[in-house]
Amino acid sequence: MGKKKEKHLKKLDKLKEVMHSMVDEEFTGHVKINFTQGGIGRIEKFEEILKEE
């Protein structure tokens, strides 16, 4: 496996970890993922500041 592919897989693993933690923390908002040539280029997380409880 090439270094580029390894780097992409590490980013995907990290993204999965972050998303699992967001579910555990009951995240309210949205995530924007930009891909560049098949790999993750940028990830943005937008969270609601005021949540009704």
C-alpha positions in Angstrom: 0.0 0.0 0.0 1.3 3.5 -0.9 2.1 6.2 1.6 -0.7 8.4 0.1 -3.3 5.7 0.6 -2.1 5.0 4.1 -2.4 8.7 4.9 -6.0 8.7 3.6 -6.9 5.6 5.7 -5.5 7.2 8.8 -7.6 10.3 8.2 -10.7 8.2 7.7 -10.0 6.3 11.0 -9.6 9.6 12.8 -12.9 10.9 11.3 -14.7 7.8 12.5 -13.3 8.3 16.0 -14.4 11.9 16.0 -17.9 11.1 14.7 -18.3 8.4 17.4 -17.4 10.9 20.1 -19.9 13.4 18.6 -22.7 10.9 18.8 -21.7 10.1 22.4 -21.8 13.8 23.3 -25.2 14.2 21.5 -23.7 16.7 18.9 -26.3 19.0 17.4 -25.2 20.6 14.1 -23.7 19.5 10.8 -20.3 18.4 9.4 -19.0 19.4 6.0 -16.4 17.2 4.4 -14.5 18.4 1.3 -12.7 15.8 -0.8 -9.6 16.5 -2.9 -8.6 13.9 -5.5 -10.3 11.1 -3.6 -9.0 12.0 -0.2 -10.2 14.1 2.6 -9.2 17.7 2.0 -10.9 19.6 4.8 -13.5 18.9 7.5 -15.6 21.6 9.1 -17.9 21.2 12.1 -20.8 23.6 12.7 -22.5 23.3 16.0 -25.6 24.9 17.3 -24.8 27.2 20.2 -28.1 27.3 22.0 -29.9 24.0 22.3 -33.4 23.8 23.8 -33.5 21.3 26.6 
